[in-house]
């Protein structure tokens, strides 16, 4: 199926994220690295998937603040 516009790209990227997460749990950073997408793209799409009820956050690592090393 040829990609025609940004909505198609967004849809394809959402499908990539869902397919990846069906195989293993992950962080947004790992998703971005593994799927060759920007962190901002992954973060925005994950937030959309959460709002749509397709994705849920299951756990969170404790943080001391700051950037991930």
N, C-alpha and C positions, 0 to 999 in steps of 0.2 A: 504494500500500500504506500504510494508516494506521499511524502510530507508536503503539504500545500501552504501552510501558514503557521504562525506562532502557536495557535491553539492545538494544531497537530503535534508540534514539537513538545508542548507541555503535556499532552496526553501520552505521548510515547515515553517521556521521562517519568511520568507517574507510573506507567506500567513497568518500567525498568526497576523503579524503587520497590514496588509491590512484589515483583518477581524475586528480587534479591532478598527482601525481608521474609519471604516464605521459606527460604533456605536457611537463614540464620539471623539472629538478633544482631543489631548493629547500632552504631552511633551515626549522627549526621556526618561527622567528619570522615568516618570510614566509608560511608555510602558515597560521599563525594569523590573520595580517592578511587574506590573500586569501580565506580560507574563513569569516571572521567567527566564529572559535572562539577560546576562551581559549588562551593559551600552554600552560597546565597540561594542558588537554584534549589538545592536539596532541602535547605531549611524552609523556603517558601512552599515547596510542594508537600513536604511533610506536614507543615502546619495546615495546609489545605486538606490533606488526607485526614488529619485529626479532626478538623471541623466537620468534615463529611461523615465522620464516624467509621471510616475505613481503617484507620490506624490509631493505635493508642500507645501511650507511653507506659511501659511496664515497670521500669525501675530507673533509678538515677544514681550515678556514682556520686559520692560525697565530693564536694569541691571546697578548696581553700580560697577560691577566687582566682582571678587572673587568667591568662591564656593557657591553653593546653600545650605542654612542652613538645 
